[in-house]
C-alpha cells in the first residue's frame, strides 16, 4: 500500500511522553494538536490498514510540532494551526 492510499483517519501517530506512549490518528492530531502540552510531537507514524511504518513527512509541516515547525511559526512563515484551539481552551478555563 502506498503512503498516499492511507487517509488521515487510517494514519496512527505515536507520541512518546514521559507518562508513556500515546497513539492518536493523524486526523485527531490535526484537529486537537498537543493541547496543554505544547512541546510534544509525533515520533513515529504507521498505516492502520497495513501496519507498515510511514515517514513523518506524512504529517503536514505546520502540524508536526517539532523544532522546525515551531521555528517557522515564530518567524511567521507558516501559521500556527492550533492558535484558535489554544485561545478557546484558555477562555474555557477562566
Protein Blocks (a to p, Z undefined) as FASTA:
>chain_A
ZZklpcfklpccddddfkbccdddfklmmmnonmjmlkbccfbdcdfklopacdfklpcf
klnopaklmmmmmnopaccfklmmmmmmmmmmZZ
